[in-house]
Amino acid sequence: MSEPKDFAGFPPTEHPAGHAVVIGGGIGGLAAAALLARSGYTVTLLEKQDTLGGRAGQWKSQGFTFDTGPSWYLMPEVFDHFYRLLGTSAAEQLNLVRLDPAYRVIFEAEKTPVDLPAGRTNVVELFESMEPGAGKMLDKYLTSAEETYTMAIRHFLYTSFQSFRSFLRPEVLQRLPKLARLLLQPLDSFAGRYVRNPQLRQILGYPAVFLGASPFTAPSMFHLMSHLDLSDGVLYPMGGFDTVIRSIAGLAHAEGANLLTNSPVTEIITAPSGRNRSRPRVTGVRFTDADGNNRELAADVVVGAADLHHMETTLLPHHLQTFPERYWGRRISGPGAILLCLGVEGSLPQLEHHTLLFTENWTENFDRIFGDPSSVPEPASLYICKPSQTDDSLSPDGSENVFVLVPIPADPSLGRGGVDKAGDDRIESIADAVIEQISSWADIPDLADRVRTRRTISPGDFAMDLNAWHGGALGPAHVLKQSAFLRSGNASRKVTGLIYAGSSTIPGIGLPMCLISAELAVKRLRKDRSSSPMPEPLTPLYLRSGDRVSR
């Protein structure tokens, strides 16, 4: 990684658009760095960890290569739009393959797994085979999901809600009654209007977990997720999701951004503004470099793409916090998670690339995760990824790469994970129980004996390594009061020039959402209040002397 440039001696007008510092090297920070650099800013990205990627991490052991975060490639048009902004495409950057079946579901009460095939027609036929009449109802459900998704893309995802003009367009106004119902009705009860079979309701409701919520609290607006996995289908980038991170990091570097690891930011620096002395503006950051030296870096703009709670409550003084601790006291965290990386000897035909295990007592499972008091579900509904089925480069010959995500309460006090059972006793005990559950439900009686390497990651690790609020695995939950314009905004209301990106802010959780959040940060700097994606490719932005970030 290159050394940071000291900008202190150069006025903003000597650079095309000014100096920008990005805090955090997850996908949102990397995307922001790339777009800012292409816009004409001189960009330095500062990442706390020794690798880039944030939650989208990677771990290697004994010939196995594990993704330690996101593993579903959905909303491909969002990725492609982002790449086209930078003059390339997803097809040029990634080797994407379509999964068929898209995923497998194993139900606690059933011995026979259900495979969700690729293609809408095939999924409709599957639902019909499980409940007479459900196929026709699913077709209606997916039509509604597609319409809602299209509406979201056109009017609600690519906006910072600085202007509500998009709500006044005829296309939106005529759908307002339906949109209101979708916001107020929970996803599970909405799905229950279409199918009665509890297993089918679980299939339609589980995407809420990927939004950091429960199907009983997530607005039914998010039934749009079923358009993505059941109609559009599920893709996989060969080489794993680290290839996505490396491609975006490479593009940011090619645009001229400096990407620095082992460089935690310790303070956001401000100074009185010439225009409004009661509202200071950002002037830079303090950070610790890879050699342990305390450094300062001047900036006209700071884009905070790390955990929003951490940046607001730790890097800013209390009087400059838009989202102080009392704000977070009224917020709801998404779930925590225990992640298991298992290198397994031999093949595992009982598992697909994506496999979901659903408990019979669906309500209790989520009540234990999100309730007060909370507790770890046992048994737990969980997710298994076996990418070596699709990509044999991820494991040694004759073995399988298995990644398990178990949603649990967001509670760092549960402990930290470790390598080969070196984590805290509570975490390793939960991991043992999960391996036993998979062994029993998927009929792999010798699974535990075949594990050759193992790592656990827990809420304590998310809190320590990523500064994650409550040790959450995803970010603030997508309940009604934390969705769309009710979610934490992407600009400080007390510091001019301080912008936010990433899963903590709008539009929300997930890799595509983080890419959009980076674009929203740049749109705000360009004073672009539209609700549509920026034109492709992105053209440089040249600020006139004295221009400042839009409020």
Secondary structure, 3 states (H helix, E strand, C coil): CCCCCCCCCCCHHHCCCCEEEEECCEHHHHHHHHHHHHHCCEEEEECCCCCCECCCCEEEECCEEEECCCCCECCHHHHHHHHHHCCCCHHHHCCEEECCCCEEEEECCCCCCEEECCCHHHHHHHHHHHCCCHHHHHHHHHHHHHHHHHHHHHHCCCCCCCCCHHHHCHHHHCCHHHHHHHHHCEHHHHHHCCCCCHHHHHHHHHHHHHHCCCCCCCEHHHHHHHHHHHHHCCEEECCCCHHHHHHHHHHHHHCCCEEECCCCEEEEEEECCCCCCCCCEEEEEEEECCCCCEEEEECCEEEECCCHHHHHHHHCCHHHCCCCHHHHCCCCECCEEEEEEEEEECCCCCCCCEEEEECCCHHHHHHHHHCCCCCCCCCCCEEEECHHHCCHHHCCCCEEEEEEEEEECCCHHHCCCCECCCCCHHHHHHHHHHHHHHHHHCCCCCCHHHEEEEEEECHHHHHHHHCCHHHCCCCECCCHHHCHHHCCCCECCCCECEEECCCCCCCCCCHHHHHHHHHHHHHHHCCCCCCCCCCCCCCCCCCCCCCCCCC
